């Protein structure tokens, strides 16, 4: 995933099909705003806030999903002022009046730009596992995270492939910090679906390097070096 700041009111994300597949999201889900798509929206907004101070608390946000080709989609996030919000809502009312029986879930995929006005809070996963190829990337990631202790983190390694696996879990009182760290980690590794099987599944298959506070310890290690 890549992020660009277009203005104080607008940012743009480049998302590949691989990014979506790792999150179990189908391209067509953007057409009707599934829970998983909304969770991705929220993660991206927190990333934008961290990287560009693009704060959007209690502000109407429009997400425009634009397919570039079969392997990439662009998400454009825009903060709306009251006039733009009213125009957006009126446009949606007009569309509903013209075609009240259309069901977007029947659409096979995204063919045209799709726009959504998203709520300020959306569901988010509580556990995430990332595969990272190099230790150097993990050290760089840990150095960038402002408060690594706001999530629980463990580090594993596959002895055969030498791939590292970073397991992140949210603390009950800090879901936003977890979403932000997920977004930052996406720059360095690939999100996997393994966490649904639990930590025991991971521990049985990989070598445990740091059982707890992995990000904090990696950050300290980087500082020493």
Buried (B, 14 or more C-beta within 10 A) or exposed (E): BEBBEEEEBBBBBBBBBEBBBBBEBBBBBBBBBBEBBBBBBBBBBBBBBBBBEBEBEEEBBBBBBBBEEEEBBBBBBBBBEEEBBEEBEEEEEEEEEEEEEEEEEEBEEBEEEBBBBBEEEBEBBEBBBBBBBEBEBBBBBBBBBEEBBBBBBBBBBEEEEEBBBBBBBBEEEBBBBBBBBBBBBBBBBBBBEBBEEEBEEBBEEBEBBBEEBBBBBBBEBBEEE
